[in-house]
């Protein structure tokens, strides 16, 4: 299992390795987190299909992985980012070619309206700390707050891969909202990662 910055490094390692290699995190993707998130959705919504998902914030590795998941599993995904912070263009093109139901917008209200799952992440990921102040200005209108939660469907749930910068990408009122499932989501990381390892080791 590799958790690093460069996607190319993981792919090169996998090409030379004789056992499965798990992408624990790269700048491009974070698939293990999305698997835990979808498990959390199943836990609280009984299914992950036929739901509307929204991603609000940075078009980062999490956004890219959610786009991949939408293409694989067939659910509807709305992604709202500031201009200039969109997800990877190749990821989007590949997902659209696969028939993914995507809405890409610069309007967080459009993404949140009628959503069943609201999701976000920090505005400055690991390695981007020097951009924090610049990103705070760019993402000022992309905070997951009560207004956006109220636009979503009744019974919607809120996710965040943590750690959160409360007051930036998510408010205290939403992180601690009755619809918030962020701590269940954090616990599920451990269980889902065990399941991935068990599967790759042949269920031994």
Backbone as JSON Lines, residues from 0, in Angstrom:
{"i":0,"aa":"X","n":[0.86,-1.18,0.0],"ca":[0.0,0.0,0.0],"c":[0.89,1.22,0.0]}
{"i":1,"aa":"X","n":[0.61,2.14,-0.91],"ca":[1.43,3.35,-1.03],"c":[0.56,4.58,-0.83]}
{"i":2,"aa":"X","n":[1.01,5.46,0.03],"ca":[0.36,6.75,0.25],"c":[1.43,7.8,-0.02]}
{"i":3,"aa":"X","n":[1.27,8.54,-1.12],"ca":[2.34,9.43,-1.54],"c":[1.74,10.59,-2.32]}
{"i":4,"aa":"X","n":[2.58,11.34,-3.02],"ca":[2.11,12.46,-3.82],"c":[1.91,12.06,-5.28]}
{"i":5,"aa":"X","n":[2.89,11.44,-5.88],"ca":[2.9,11.21,-7.32],"c":[2.1,9.98,-7.73]}
{"i":6,"aa":"X","n":[1.11,10.17,-8.58],"ca":[0.36,9.05,-9.14],"c":[1.27,8.17,-10.0]}
{"i":7,"aa":"X","n":[2.2,8.82,-10.71],"ca":[3.12,8.08,-11.57],"c":[3.97,7.11,-10.76]}
{"i":8,"aa":"X","n":[4.35,7.48,-9.56],"ca":[5.17,6.61,-8.72],"c":[4.42,5.34,-8.34]}
{"i":9,"aa":"X","n":[3.14,5.49,-8.01],"ca":[2.33,4.32,-7.67],"c":[2.18,3.41,-8.88]}
{"i":10,"aa":"X","n":[1.9,4.0,-10.03],"ca":[1.7,3.2,-11.24],"c":[2.99,2.48,-11.64]}
{"i":11,"aa":"X","n":[4.13,3.15,-11.51],"ca":[5.4,2.51,-11.84],"c":[5.68,1.36,-10.88]}
{"i":12,"aa":"X","n":[5.42,1.58,-9.6],"ca":[5.64,0.53,-8.61],"c":[4.76,-0.68,-8.91]}
{"i":13,"aa":"X","n":[3.48,-0.42,-9.25],"ca":[2.54,-1.51,-9.53],"c":[2.97,-2.32,-10.74]}
{"i":14,"aa":"X","n":[3.54,-1.63,-11.74],"ca":[4.0,-2.33,-12.94],"c":[5.14,-3.31,-12.63]}
{"i":15,"aa":"X","n":[5.93,-3.0,-11.62],"ca":[7.1,-3.82,-11.29],"c":[6.82,-4.82,-10.17]}
{"i":16,"aa":"X","n":[5.63,-4.75,-9.59],"ca":[5.34,-5.54,-8.39],"c":[4.59,-6.82,-8.75]}
{"i":17,"aa":"X","n":[4.81,-7.87,-8.0],"ca":[4.16,-9.15,-8.27],"c":[2.96,-9.39,-7.35]}
{"i":18,"aa":"X","n":[2.6,-8.43,-6.54],"ca":[1.39,-8.52,-5.7],"c":[0.57,-7.26,-5.95]}
{"i":19,"aa":"X","n":[-0.74,-7.28,-5.64],"ca":[-1.57,-6.08,-5.82],"c":[-1.02,-4.9,-5.02]}
{"i":20,"aa":"X","n":[-1.11,-3.72,-5.6],"ca":[-0.67,-2.49,-4.94],"c":[-1.89,-1.61,-4.69]}
{"i":21,"aa":"X","n":[-2.08,-1.21,-3.46],"ca":[-3.22,-0.38,-3.08],"c":[-2.78,1.09,-3.09]}
{"i":22,"aa":"X","n":[-3.56,1.91,-3.78],"ca":[-3.32,3.36,-3.77],"c":[-3.94,3.93,-2.5]}
{"i":23,"aa":"X","n":[-3.09,4.2,-1.51],"ca":[-3.57,4.76,-0.25],"c":[-3.91,6.24,-0.35]}
{"i":24,"aa":"X","n":[-3.29,6.93,-1.29],"ca":[-3.56,8.34,-1.59],"c":[-2.46,8.84,-2.51]}
{"i":25,"aa":"X","n":[-2.87,9.58,-3.53],"ca":[-1.93,10.35,-4.34],"c":[-2.55,11.71,-4.6]}
{"i":26,"aa":"X","n":[-1.78,12.58,-5.25],"ca":[-2.33,13.88,-5.62],"c":[-3.5,13.74,-6.59]}
{"i":27,"aa":"X","n":[-3.55,12.64,-7.34],"ca":[-4.58,12.46,-8.36],"c":[-5.82,11.73,-7.83]}
{"i":28,"aa":"X","n":[-5.64,10.73,-6.98],"ca":[-6.76,9.89,-6.54],"c":[-6.67,9.55,-5.05]}
{"i":29,"aa":"X","n":[-7.86,9.25,-4.5],"ca":[-7.96,8.74,-3.13],"c":[-9.06,7.68,-3.09]}
{"i":30,"aa":"X","n":[-8.87,6.56,-3.79],"ca":[-9.95,5.58,-3.94],"c":[-10.38,4.9,-2.65]}
{"i":31,"aa":"X","n":[-9.46,4.65,-1.73],"ca":[-9.83,3.98,-0.48],"c":[-10.81,4.82,0.33]}
{"i":32,"aa":"X","n":[-10.65,6.13,0.3],"ca":[-11.56,7.0,1.03],"c":[-12.96,6.94,0.43]}
{"i":33,"aa":"X","n":[-13.04,6.95,-0.9],"ca":[-14.36,6.91,-1.54],"c":[-15.08,5.59,-1.25]}
{"i":34,"aa":"X","n":[-14.32,4.5,-1.18],"ca":[-14.94,3.22,-0.82],"c":[-15.54,3.29,0.59]}
{"i":35,"aa":"X","n":[-14.82,3.9,1.52],"ca":[-15.34,4.05,2.87],"c":[-16.56,4.97,2.88]}
{"i":36,"aa":"X","n":[-16.53,6.02,2.06],"ca":[-17.66,6.94,1.98],"c":[-18.9,6.23,1.46]}
{"i":37,"aa":"X","n":[-18.74,5.43,0.42],"ca":[-19.88,4.71,-0.15],"c":[-20.41,3.68,0.84]}
{"i":38,"aa":"X","n":[-19.53,3.06,1.6],"ca":[-20.0,2.14,2.64],"c":[-20.84,2.89,3.67]}
{"i":39,"aa":"X","n":[-20.43,4.1,4.01],"ca":[-21.19,4.92,4.95],"c":[-22.55,5.26,4.39]}
{"i":40,"aa":"X","n":[-22.61,5.56,3.1],"ca":[-23.9,5.82,2.45],"c":[-24.8,4.59,2.54]}
{"i":41,"aa":"X","n":[-24.26,3.42,2.23],"ca":[-25.04,2.18,2.3],"c":[-25.54,1.95,3.73]}
{"i":42,"aa":"X","n":[-24.68,2.22,4.7],"ca":[-25.02,2.02,6.11],"c":[-26.24,2.85,6.52]}
{"i":43,"aa":"X","n":[-26.33,4.07,5.97],"ca":[-27.39,4.98,6.4],"c":[-28.53,5.14,5.4]}
{"i":44,"aa":"X","n":[-28.29,4.77,4.14],"ca":[-29.33,4.93,3.13],"c":[-29.76,3.58,2.53]}
{"i":45,"aa":"X","n":[-29.17,2.48,3.0],"ca":[-29.46,1.11,2.57],"c":[-28.98,0.8,1.15]}
{"i":46,"aa":"X","n":[-28.69,1.78,0.37],"ca":[-28.19,1.58,-0.99],"c":[-27.41,2.82,-1.39]}
{"i":47,"aa":"X","n":[-26.59,2.69,-2.4],"ca":[-25.83,3.85,-2.88],"c":[-26.31,4.29,-4.25]}
{"i":48,"aa":"X","n":[-27.14,3.45,-4.9],"ca":[-27.62,3.75,-6.24],"c":[-28.86,4.63,-6.15]}
{"i":49,"aa":"X","n":[-29.21,5.23,-7.26],"ca":[-30.41,6.07,-7.36],"c":[-30.41,7.23,-6.37]}
{"i":50,"aa":"X","n":[-29.22,7.67,-6.0],"ca":[-29.07,8.83,-5.13],"c":[-28.33,9.93,-5.9]}
{"i":51,"aa":"X","n":[-28.55,11.17,-5.47],"ca":[-27.84,12.31,-6.05],"c":[-26.75,12.74,-5.08]}
{"i":52,"aa":"X","n":[-25.53,12.75,-5.56],"ca":[-24.36,13.12,-4.76],"c":[-23.86,14.5,-5.2]}
{"i":53,"aa":"X","n":[-23.38,15.27,-4.25],"ca":[-22.74,16.53,-4.64],"c":[-21.4,16.67,-3.93]}
{"i":54,"aa":"X","n":[-20.46,17.21,-4.68],"ca":[-19.13,17.51,-4.15],"c":[-18.96,19.02,-4.26]}
{"i":55,"aa":"X","n":[-18.61,19.65,-3.15],"ca":[-18.48,21.11,-3.12],"c":[-17.09,21.46,-2.61]}
{"i":56,"aa":"X","n":[-16.34,22.2,-3.43],"ca":[-15.0,22.63,-3.0],"c":[-13.96,22.42,-4.06]}
{"i":57,"aa":"X","n":[-12.83,21.86,-3.67],"ca":[-11.68,21.72,-4.55],"c":[-11.84,20.52,-5.48]}
{"i":58,"aa":"X","n":[-11.43,20.69,-6.73],"ca":[-11.43,19.58,-7.67],"c":[-10.19,18.73,-7.49]}
{"i":59,"aa":"X","n":[-10.01,18.19,-6.31],"ca":[-8.77,17.51,-5.91],"c":[-8.84,16.0,-6.13]}
{"i":60,"aa":"X","n":[-7.97,15.27,-5.45],"ca":[-7.95,13.82,-5.59],"c":[-9.27,13.18,-5.17]}
{"i":61,"aa":"X","n":[-9.93,13.74,-4.19],"ca":[-11.23,13.21,-3.77],"c":[-12.28,13.45,-4.86]}
{"i":62,"aa":"X","n":[-12.3,14.63,-5.43],"ca":[-13.25,14.91,-6.5],"c":[-13.01,13.98,-7.69]}
{"i":63,"aa":"X","n":[-11.74,13.78,-8.05],"ca":[-11.41,12.87,-9.15],"c":[-11.9,11.45,-8.85]}
{"i":64,"aa":"X","n":[-11.72,11.02,-7.62],"ca":[-12.13,9.66,-7.26],"c":[-13.64,9.52,-7.22]}
{"i":65,"aa":"X","n":[-14.34,10.56,-6.8],"ca":[-15.8,10.53,-6.85],"c":[-16.3,10.47,-8.29]}
{"i":66,"aa":"X","n":[-15.63,11.16,-9.18],"ca":[-16.0,11.1,-10.6],"c":[-15.78,9.68,-11.14]}
{"i":67,"aa":"X","n":[-14.67,9.06,-10.78],"ca":[-14.44,7.67,-11.18],"c":[-15.54,6.77,-10.63]}
{"i":68,"aa":"X","n":[-15.92,6.98,-9.38],"ca":[-16.95,6.15,-8.76],"c":[-18.29,6.33,-9.47]}
{"i":69,"aa":"X","n":[-18.61,7.57,-9.87],"ca":[-19.86,7.82,-10.58],"c":[-19.88,7.06,-11.9]}
{"i":70,"aa":"X","n":[-18.73,6.99,-12.57],"ca":[-18.64,6.27,-13.84],"c":[-18.78,4.77,-13.62]}
{"i":71,"aa":"X","n":[-18.21,4.25,-12.55],"ca":[-18.23,2.81,-12.29],"c":[-19.59,2.35,-11.78]}
{"i":72,"aa":"X","n":[-20.17,3.11,-10.85],"ca":[-21.38,2.65,-10.16],"c":[-22.67,3.26,-10.71]}
{"i":73,"aa":"X","n":[-22.57,4.28,-11.55],"ca":[-23.73,4.78,-12.25],"c":[-24.62,5.76,-11.51]}
{"i":74,"aa":"X","n":[-24.16,6.33,-10.4],"ca":[-25.01,7.31,-9.71],"c":[-24.76,8.73,-10.26]}
{"i":75,"aa":"X","n":[-25.67,9.63,-9.94],"ca":[-25.56,11.02,-10.39],"c":[-24.65,11.81,-9.45]}
{"i":76,"aa":"X","n":[-23.74,12.57,-10.03],"ca":[-22.79,13.36,-9.24],"c":[-22.74,14.78,-9.76]}
{"i":77,"aa":"X","n":[-22.9,15.75,-8.84],"ca":[-22.71,17.16,-9.17],"c":[-21.44,17.64,-8.48]}
{"i":78,"aa":"X","n":[-20.59,18.31,-9.21],"ca":[-19.33,18.81,-8.68],"c":[-19.29,20.32,-8.84]}
{"i":79,"aa":"X","n":[-19.22,21.03,-7.72],"ca":[-19.17,22.49,-7.74],"c":[-17.81,22.96,-7.23]}
{"i":80,"aa":"X","n":[-17.06,23.63,-8.09],"ca":[-15.74,24.16,-7.74],"c":[-15.63,25.6,-8.2]}
{"i":81,"aa":"X","n":[-14.75,26.38,-7.61],"ca":[-14.46,27.71,-8.17],"c":[-13.8,27.56,-9.54]}
{"i":82,"aa":"X","n":[-13.96,28.55,-10.38],"ca":[-13.29,28.55,-11.68],"c":[-11.79,28.44,-11.47]}
{"i":83,"aa":"X","n":[-11.16,27.55,-12.23],"ca":[-9.73,27.34,-12.11],"c":[-9.35,26.24,-11.15]}
{"i":84,"aa":"X","n":[-10.33,25.67,-10.43],"ca":[-10.06,24.6,-9.48],"c":[-10.87,23.34,-9.81]}
{"i":85,"aa":"X","n":[-11.17,23.16,-11.09],"ca":[-11.97,22.03,-11.53],"c":[-11.18,20.72,-11.41]}
{"i":86,"aa":"X","n":[-11.89,19.59,-11.39],"ca":[-11.2,18.28,-11.38],"c":[-10.4,18.08,-12.66]}
{"i":87,"aa":"X","n":[-9.58,17.03,-12.65],"ca":[-8.72,16.72,-13.77],"c":[-9.53,16.49,-15.05]}
{"i":88,"aa":"X","n":[-9.13,17.16,-16.13],"ca":[-9.89,17.11,-17.39],"c":[-9.91,15.7,-17.98]}
{"i":89,"aa":"X","n":[-8.82,14.96,-17.87],"ca":[-8.78,13.6,-18.4],"c":[-9.71,12.67,-17.63]}
{"i":90,"aa":"X","n":[-9.78,12.87,-16.32],"ca":[-10.69,12.07,-15.5],"c":[-12.13,12.34,-15.91]}
{"i":91,"aa":"X","n":[-12.45,13.61,-16.11],"ca":[-13.81,13.98,-16.52],"c":[-14.14,13.37,-17.88]}
{"i":92,"aa":"X","n":[-13.23,13.51,-18.84],"ca":[-13.47,13.01,-20.19],"c":[-13.67,11.5,-20.18]}
{"i":93,"aa":"X","n":[-12.87,10.78,-19.42],"ca":[-12.98,9.32,-19.36],"c":[-14.31,8.91,-18.73]}
{"i":94,"aa":"X","n":[-14.72,9.63,-17.69],"ca":[-15.99,9.31,-17.03],"c":[-17.17,9.59,-17.95]}
{"i":95,"aa":"X","n":[-17.13,10.72,-18.64],"ca":[-18.22,11.05,-19.55],"c":[-18.31,10.05,-20.7]}
{"i":96,"aa":"X","n":[-17.16,9.59,-21.18],"ca":[-17.14,8.58,-22.23],"c":[-17.76,7.27,-21.74]}
{"i":97,"aa":"X","n":[-17.61,6.99,-20.45],"ca":[-18.18,5.79,-19.85],"c":[-19.66,5.95,-19.51]}
{"i":98,"aa":"X","n":[-20.2,7.15,-19.77],"ca":[-21.62,7.38,-19.53],"c":[-21.97,7.93,-18.16]}
{"i":99,"aa":"X","n":[-20.99,8.46,-17.45],"ca":[-21.24,9.0,-16.11],"c":[-22.23,10.17,-16.17]}
{"i":100,"aa":"X","n":[-23.1,10.21,-15.17],"ca":[-24.08,11.3,-15.05],"c":[-23.46,12.41,-14.2]}
{"i":101,"aa":"X","n":[-22.78,13.34,-14.86],"ca":[-22.04,14.39,-14.18],"c":[-22.64,15.76,-14.46]}
{"i":102,"aa":"X","n":[-22.64,16.6,-13.43],"ca":[-22.91,18.02,-13.59],"c":[-21.72,18.75,-13.01]}
{"i":103,"aa":"X","n":[-21.02,19.51,-13.85],"ca":[-19.88,20.31,-13.41],"c":[-20.3,21.76,-13.42]}
{"i":104,"aa":"X","n":[-20.16,22.42,-12.28],"ca":[-20.67,23.77,-12.15],"c":[-19.77,24.6,-11.25]}
{"i":105,"aa":"X","n":[-19.92,25.92,-11.34],"ca":[-19.25,26.83,-10.42],"c":[-20.24,27.4,-9.4]}
{"i":106,"aa":"X","n":[-21.41,26.77,-9.31],"ca":[-22.47,27.23,-8.41],"c":[-22.78,26.15,-7.38]}
{"i":107,"aa":"X","n":[-22.33,26.33,-6.14],"ca":[-22.57,25.3,-5.12],"c":[-24.05,25.07,-4.83]}
{"i":108,"aa":"X","n":[-24.87,26.09,-4.98],"ca":[-26.31,25.92,-4.74],"c":[-26.93,24.99,-5.78]}
{"i":109,"aa":"X","n":[-26.47,25.09,-7.01],"ca":[-26.96,24.2,-8.06],"c":[-26.58,22.76,-7.76]}
{"i":110,"aa":"X","n":[-25.39,22.56,-7.24],"ca":[-24.95,21.21,-6.91],"c":[-25.7,20.63,-5.72]}
{"i":111,"aa":"X","n":[-25.99,21.46,-4.72],"ca":[-26.62,20.98,-3.49],"c":[-28.12,20.77,-3.63]}
{"i":112,"aa":"X","n":[-28.76,21.46,-4.55],"ca":[-30.22,21.4,-4.67],"c":[-30.69,19.97,-4.96]}
{"i":113,"aa":"X","n":[-31.48,19.43,-4.05],"ca":[-32.04,18.1,-4.23],"c":[-31.06,16.96,-4.03]}
{"i":114,"aa":"X","n":[-29.89,17.23,-3.47],"ca":[-28.88,16.18,-3.27],"c":[-29.25,15.3,-2.08]}
{"i":115,"aa":"X","n":[-28.83,14.04,-2.16],"ca":[-29.01,13.1,-1.06],"c":[-27.76,12.96,-0.21]}
{"i":116,"aa":"X","n":[-26.6,13.25,-0.8],"ca":[-25.32,13.16,-0.11],"c":[-24.53,14.42,-0.43]}
{"i":117,"aa":"X","n":[-24.15,15.16,0.61],"ca":[-23.33,16.36,0.46],"c":[-21.93,16.07,0.98]}
{"i":118,"aa":"X","n":[-20.93,16.46,0.21],"ca":[-19.57,16.05,0.54],"c":[-18.6,17.19,0.26]}
{"i":119,"aa":"X","n":[-17.55,17.28,1.07],"ca":[-16.53,18.31,0.86],"c":[-15.2,17.85,1.43]}
{"i":120,"aa":"X","n":[-14.19,18.68,1.26],"ca":[-12.84,18.4,1.76],"c":[-12.18,19.75,2.04]}
{"i":121,"aa":"X","n":[-11.01,19.72,2.65],"ca":[-10.28,20.95,2.93],"c":[-9.98,21.7,1.64]}
{"i":122,"aa":"X","n":[-9.83,23.01,1.72],"ca":[-9.54,23.82,0.54],"c":[-8.09,23.69,0.12]}
{"i":123,"aa":"X","n":[-7.2,23.46,1.06],"ca":[-5.78,23.27,0.74],"c":[-5.35,21.91,1.27]}
{"i":124,"aa":"X","n":[-5.08,20.98,0.36],"ca":[-4.7,19.63,0.75],"c":[-3.24,19.58,1.16]}
{"i":125,"aa":"X","n":[-2.79,18.41,1.58],"ca":[-1.39,18.24,1.97],"c":[-0.48,18.65,0.83]}
{"i":126,"aa":"X","n":[0.53,19.45,1.16],"ca":[1.45,19.95,0.15],"c":[1.03,21.28,-0.44]}
{"i":127,"aa":"X","n":[-0.18,21.76,-0.1],"ca":[-0.69,23.03,-0.63],"c":[-0.8,24.09,0.46]}
{"i":128,"aa":"X","n":[-0.16,23.85,1.58],"ca":[-0.3,24.77,2.72],"c":[0.1,26.19,2.38]}
{"i":129,"aa":"X","n":[1.06,26.36,1.5],"ca":[1.5,27.71,1.12],"c":[0.43,28.48,0.36]}
{"i":130,"aa":"X","n":[-0.56,27.75,-0.18],"ca":[-1.64,28.37,-0.95],"c":[-2.87,28.67,-0.09]}
{"i":131,"aa":"X","n":[-2.79,28.41,1.21],"ca":[-3.95,28.5,2.08],"c":[-4.68,29.84,1.96]}
{"i":132,"aa":"X","n":[-3.97,30.94,2.1],"ca":[-4.61,32.26,2.08],"c":[-5.24,32.55,0.72]}
{"i":133,"aa":"X","n":[-4.52,32.21,-0.35],"ca":[-5.04,32.42,-1.7],"c":[-6.3,31.58,-1.92]}
{"i":134,"aa":"X","n":[-6.28,30.35,-1.43],"ca":[-7.42,29.47,-1.61],"c":[-8.61,29.91,-0.75]}
{"i":135,"aa":"X","n":[-8.37,30.46,0.41],"ca":[-9.47,30.96,1.23],"c":[-10.28,32.01,0.49]}
{"i":136,"aa":"X","n":[-9.6,32.84,-0.29],"ca":[-10.31,33.86,-1.08],"c":[-11.07,33.22,-2.23]}
{"i":137,"aa":"X","n":[-10.42,32.29,-2.93],"ca":[-11.05,31.66,-4.1],"c":[-12.26,30.82,-3.71]}
{"i":138,"aa":"X","n":[-12.22,30.19,-2.52],"ca":[-13.27,29.26,-2.1],"c":[-14.28,29.89,-1.15]}
{"i":139,"aa":"X","n":[-14.27,31.19,-1.01],"ca":[-15.12,31.86,-0.02],"c":[-16.6,31.5,-0.16]}
{"i":140,"aa":"X","n":[-17.09,31.3,-1.36],"ca":[-18.51,30.98,-1.56],"c":[-18.8,29.5,-1.61]}
{"i":141,"aa":"X","n":[-17.81,28.67,-1.26],"ca":[-17.96,27.22,-1.41],"c":[-17.9,26.5,-0.06]}
{"i":142,"aa":"X","n":[-18.43,27.15,0.95],"ca":[-18.48,26.55,2.27],"c":[-19.74,25.68,2.4]}
{"i":143,"aa":"X","n":[-19.58,24.48,2.93],"ca":[-20.73,23.62,3.19],"c":[-21.37,24.1,4.49]}
{"i":144,"aa":"X","n":[-22.49,24.81,4.33],"ca":[-23.14,25.45,5.47],"c":[-24.63,25.09,5.53]}
{"i":145,"aa":"X","n":[-25.33,25.64,6.49],"ca":[-26.76,25.32,6.7],"c":[-27.59,25.64,5.46]}
{"i":146,"aa":"X","n":[-27.26,26.74,4.79],"ca":[-28.02,27.13,3.6],"c":[-27.98,26.03,2.54]}
{"i":147,"aa":"X","n":[-26.81,25.45,2.32],"ca":[-26.69,24.39,1.32],"c":[-27.37,23.11,1.79]}
{"i":148,"aa":"X","n":[-27.25,22.79,3.08],"ca":[-27.93,21.6,3.61],"c":[-29.44,21.73,3.43]}
{"i":149,"aa":"X","n":[-29.97,22.92,3.65],"ca":[-31.41,23.13,3.51],"c":[-31.89,23.02,2.07]}
{"i":150,"aa":"X","n":[-30.97,23.19,1.11],"ca":[-31.33,23.03,-0.3],"c":[-31.38,21.55,-0.7]}
{"i":151,"aa":"X","n":[-30.75,20.7,0.08],"ca":[-30.69,19.29,-0.25],"c":[-31.99,18.59,0.12]}
{"i":152,"aa":"X","n":[-32.1,17.32,-0.26],"ca":[-33.3,16.55,0.03],"c":[-33.46,16.32,1.53]}
{"i":153,"aa":"X","n":[-34.7,16.23,2.03],"ca":[-34.9,15.81,3.42],"c":[-34.28,14.43,3.61]}
{"i":154,"aa":"X","n":[-33.58,14.28,4.71],"ca":[-32.92,13.0,4.94],"c":[-31.55,12.87,4.31]}
{"i":155,"aa":"X","n":[-31.06,13.95,3.7],"ca":[-29.71,13.92,3.12],"c":[-28.68,13.74,4.23]}
{"i":156,"aa":"X","n":[-27.5,13.27,3.86],"ca":[-26.42,13.12,4.83],"c":[-25.21,13.92,4.38]}
{"i":157,"aa":"X","n":[-24.38,14.28,5.35],"ca":[-23.19,15.1,5.12],"c":[-21.95,14.26,5.38]}
{"i":158,"aa":"X","n":[-20.99,14.32,4.45],"ca":[-19.72,13.6,4.58],"c":[-18.55,14.58,4.51]}
{"i":159,"aa":"X","n":[-17.46,14.21,5.12],"ca":[-16.2,14.95,5.03],"c":[-15.11,13.94,5.37]}
{"i":160,"aa":"X","n":[-14.06,13.85,4.53],"ca":[-13.05,12.8,4.74],"c":[-12.13,13.09,5.93]}
{"i":161,"aa":"X","n":[-12.17,14.28,6.49],"ca":[-11.41,14.66,7.68],"c":[-9.9,14.55,7.46]}
{"i":162,"aa":"X","n":[-9.1,15.31,8.18],"ca":[-9.51,16.31,9.18],"c":[-10.13,17.54,8.53]}
{"i":163,"aa":"X","n":[-11.05,18.17,9.23],"ca":[-11.76,19.34,8.71],"c":[-11.17,20.63,9.27]}
{"i":164,"aa":"X","n":[-11.24,21.68,8.46],"ca":[-10.93,23.03,8.92],"c":[-12.27,23.72,9.16]}
{"i":165,"aa":"X","n":[-12.8,23.55,10.34],"ca":[-14.11,24.11,10.65],"c":[-14.09,25.62,10.53]}
{"i":166,"aa":"X","n":[-15.1,26.14,9.89],"ca":[-15.15,27.57,9.63],"c":[-14.64,27.92,8.25]}
{"i":167,"aa":"X","n":[-13.95,26.98,7.61],"ca":[-13.52,27.17,6.22],"c":[-14.48,26.41,5.31]}
{"i":168,"aa":"X","n":[-14.13,25.17,4.96],"ca":[-14.95,24.42,4.0],"c":[-16.25,23.88,4.59]}
{"i":169,"aa":"X","n":[-16.33,23.82,5.93],"ca":[-17.55,23.34,6.59],"c":[-17.73,24.11,7.89]}
{"i":170,"aa":"X","n":[-18.98,24.41,8.22],"ca":[-19.26,25.11,9.47],"c":[-19.43,24.11,10.6]}
{"i":171,"aa":"X","n":[-19.28,24.61,11.84],"ca":[-19.55,23.77,13.0],"c":[-20.98,23.24,12.95]}
{"i":172,"aa":"X","n":[-21.9,24.1,12.54],"ca":[-23.31,23.71,12.52],"c":[-23.6,22.55,11.59]}
{"i":173,"aa":"X","n":[-22.82,22.42,10.52],"ca":[-23.01,21.31,9.59],"c":[-22.21,20.09,10.04]}
{"i":174,"aa":"X","n":[-20.98,20.29,10.49],"ca":[-20.16,19.17,10.96],"c":[-20.84,18.45,12.12]}
{"i":175,"aa":"X","n":[-21.57,19.2,12.95],"ca":[-22.25,18.62,14.11],"c":[-23.75,18.47,13.9]}
{"i":176,"aa":"X","n":[-24.21,18.66,12.66],"ca":[-25.63,18.58,12.31],"c":[-26.14,17.15,12.5]}
{"i":177,"aa":"X","n":[-27.42,16.99,12.85],"ca":[-27.97,15.62,12.95],"c":[-27.8,14.79,11.68]}
{"i":178,"aa":"X","n":[-27.66,15.46,10.53],"ca":[-27.47,14.72,9.29],"c":[-26.0,14.38,9.02]}
{"i":179,"aa":"X","n":[-25.1,14.89,9.83],"ca":[-23.68,14.64,9.61],"c":[-23.34,13.19,9.94]}
{"i":180,"aa":"X","n":[-22.56,12.58,9.05],"ca":[-22.11,11.19,9.26],"c":[-20.58,11.11,9.2]}
{"i":181,"aa":"X","n":[-19.93,12.23,9.5],"ca":[-18.49,12.28,9.29],"c":[-17.71,11.37,10.24]}
{"i":182,"aa":"X","n":[-18.24,11.14,11.44],"ca":[-17.5,10.29,12.37],"c":[-17.76,8.81,12.09]}
{"i":183,"aa":"X","n":[-18.96,8.47,11.63],"ca":[-19.21,7.11,11.14],"c":[-18.3,6.83,9.95]}
{"i":184,"aa":"X","n":[-18.18,7.82,9.1],"ca":[-17.33,7.73,7.9],"c":[-15.87,7.47,8.3]}
{"i":185,"aa":"X","n":[-15.39,8.19,9.32],"ca":[-14.01,8.01,9.78],"c":[-13.8,6.61,10.34]}
{"i":186,"aa":"X","n":[-14.76,6.12,11.11],"ca":[-14.65,4.75,11.64],"c":[-14.64,3.73,10.5]}
{"i":187,"aa":"X","n":[-15.46,3.97,9.5],"ca":[-15.58,3.02,8.4],"c":[-14.31,2.91,7.56]}
{"i":188,"aa":"X","n":[-13.45,3.92,7.63],"ca":[-12.18,3.81,6.91],"c":[-11.45,2.52,7.32]}
{"i":189,"aa":"X","n":[-11.39,2.26,8.6],"ca":[-10.66,1.08,9.07],"c":[-11.31,-0.2,8.55]}
{"i":190,"aa":"X","n":[-12.63,-0.31,8.66],"ca":[-13.31,-1.53,8.27],"c":[-13.2,-1.78,6.77]}
{"i":191,"aa":"X","n":[-13.37,-0.74,5.98],"ca":[-13.32,-0.9,4.53],"c":[-11.9,-1.22,4.06]}
{"i":192,"aa":"X","n":[-10.89,-0.61,4.68],"ca":[-9.51,-0.93,4.3],"c":[-9.19,-2.38,4.62]}
{"i":193,"aa":"X","n":[-9.71,-2.91,5.73],"ca":[-9.52,-4.32,6.04],"c":[-10.18,-5.19,4.97]}
{"i":194,"aa":"X","n":[-11.35,-4.79,4.51],"ca":[-12.05,-5.55,3.48],"c":[-11.28,-5.55,2.16]}
{"i":195,"aa":"X","n":[-10.7,-4.4,1.82],"ca":[-9.89,-4.32,0.58],"c":[-8.7,-5.26,0.68]}
{"i":196,"aa":"X","n":[-8.01,-5.23,1.82],"ca":[-6.84,-6.1,1.98],"c":[-7.24,-7.57,1.95]}
{"i":197,"aa":"X","n":[-8.35,-7.92,2.62],"ca":[-8.8,-9.31,2.63],"c":[-9.15,-9.78,1.23]}
{"i":198,"aa":"X","n":[-9.8,-8.92,0.46],"ca":[-10.16,-9.27,-0.91],"c":[-8.91,-9.5,-1.76]}
{"i":199,"aa":"X","n":[-7.95,-8.6,-1.65],"ca":[-6.74,-8.71,-2.47],"c":[-5.85,-9.87,-2.03]}
{"i":200,"aa":"X","n":[-6.02,-10.31,-0.8],"ca":[-5.24,-11.46,-0.35],"c":[-5.99,-12.77,-0.56]}
{"i":201,"aa":"X","n":[-7.06,-12.71,-1.33],"ca":[-7.79,-13.93,-1.66],"c":[-8.73,-14.4,-0.57]}
{"i":202,"aa":"X","n":[-9.22,-13.45,0.26],"ca":[-10.17,-13.79,1.34],"c":[-9.61,-14.83,2.32]}
{"i":203,"aa":"X","n":[-8.29,-14.83,2.5],"ca":[-7.71,-15.75,3.46],"c":[-7.83,-15.19,4.87]}
